[in-house]
Amino acid sequence: MDYPLQKQIKTSVVACIVDDRQRILLTRRSIPPFFGQWVMPGGKIDHGEGIHTALKREVYEEVGIEITIDTLVDVYEHVAVGERRDHYIILYYQATPQTFELAINPDELSEAVWFQPQQLPQLDVPPGCRHILAMLHPELPWADLAAPGDLADCEIPGNCHIGTP
């Protein structure tokens, strides 16, 4: 029997890496999705790979540091992203760096920066990242917070006009 090709939900893991000075590591994407925006390091879970293993692997591949995974912060859903209308489920984990010498992967990122919490609300970040950062720092003046999965057009860089660093 012939079945039609099914679109798949892409499941990813992301690390909200907080150092001992309460700075958060963000990376600027040089590829879609979220090209040009600041995001936390992370990526896809390979078939048969554990969630924590995938997260540690992705962080190491993107920024060259090792982490300890602390706790699940939240789950965020991006629906209908870009021309392909991709659907993402992202598991955001808080993590602690175990090594500190950054070595970015130039195939995916243009830079990686440790930001002080007060710098975060002005950054151009996708809604999922903004949602997580606002959970970690509710005392900061956050604008344009959307409920998970809402405002898919804002998930395309340049559509929300939130600002740049």
N, C-alpha and C positions, 0 to 999 in steps of 0.2 A: 504494500500500500504506500502511496506517495503522499507525504505530508508537506504542507507549505513551510517555508523557512520561518522560524520564530525569532522575533527580536528578543534579545536577552537583556535582563537588568544587569548592569555592571556593578559589582560589589567591590568597594575599596576600603582601605584602612588608612587613617591619617593620624599623625602624631602631633599633638600640641606639646611641644618640648619646652619646658620651663626650667631655667637654670637657677642656681642658688641666689641670684640677684633679682629673681622674679621676671627676668627678660624672657621673651617668647621668640623662638626662631621661626622666621617666615622666609619663603623663597619666592622669587619672581619667575613665573612660568614663561618658557620660550617656545612652547608648543601648545596646541589645543588639548583638552578644554582649558578655558580660563587663561588663554594666552595674554601675557603682559600683566596679569594680576598677581597680587601677593597671596600665597596659599601656604598652608603647613605641609611639610613633607609627607609623602605617602603615595599609595598607588594600589594597583589591583592585587587581588588574592588569586594566586595560581590554583588550578584544580588540584586538589589533594594536599594543599599547603595549609597549615594551621594559621589562624588569624594573627597570633603574636609573632610567629615566624615570619609571616608576610610583612608585618609592620616593621620589624627590625631590619629585614632585607631591604625594603623600599627606602627606609631612612638612610641606610648605609650606601645604597646605590645612588641616591640623590645628593646627599650632603657629606658622606664619608665619616659619619660619627656613629658610635654605638650608644644605645639607649636602654634604660630599664622602663618597662611599661608599668604605670601606676594604676590607673583605673579608667573604665569607660566613662567618657564625659556625656556623650549623647550620640544619637543616630540622626542623620540628616538625609533627606531625599531631594535630589535634583531631578525634575521631570521635564522632558522635552527640550533638552539643551542643544542649541545649534541647529544647523541645517539637517543633520541626521536624526534630530529629535531623540537624542540619547537619554537614557534613564539610569540614574546612579543612586545607589544606596551607599552611604558613607558612614563608617564607624569611626568616630573620633575618640582617641585615647589620649589621656594626659601621660606624659613621659618625662623622665629625668635623663639628661645627658650623662654618659659615663666617660666619653672622650669629647674633646672640644675643638680639635683642629678641623675646620671645615674644608672640604674638598668637593665643590659642586660638580655635578654632572652637566657639562655644557650642551649635551644633546637634549636636555629637558629644561634646564634653568639658566637664567642669565645672572642671577645673584642670590645670595643668602645673607640675611641680616638678623642680628639679635635686636629686637625692639623693646624699649621700655613700655610698660602698659599704657601710659598716657599718650603715646604716639599712635596707638592702634586705631582709634576711631577715625582718623583722617586718611587711612590707607585705602587703596582701591582693592578690595577683597570680594570674592563671591559671597552670596548670601549665606551659604552654609558655614563658611569660615567666620563671617561676621556674627552669626548666631552663636557659635561656640565661644568666640572671644568675648561676647557680651555675657555669656553664662559665667565665664571665668572672672570677668571684671564688670559686674553689674553697676558698680559705682561710677563708671565712666559715661560720658555723654554720647550714647550711640544713636545714630540717625539711620533711617531706612531699614529697620529690622523687619524682616518678613517671616511669616510662619514657615516652617519646613515645607518645601515643595511648592510654595506659592511664588508668583512672579518669575516664571521661568525666563522671560525676556531679560531680566536683570542678571541672569547667569551668563549672558554673553557679554564679554568685555566691552566697555564703552556705553552700554545701554542704561546704566543706573546713575552715572555722573556723581559718584560718591566722593571722588577726590584722588589725589596721588600723593606720595610721600614728599 
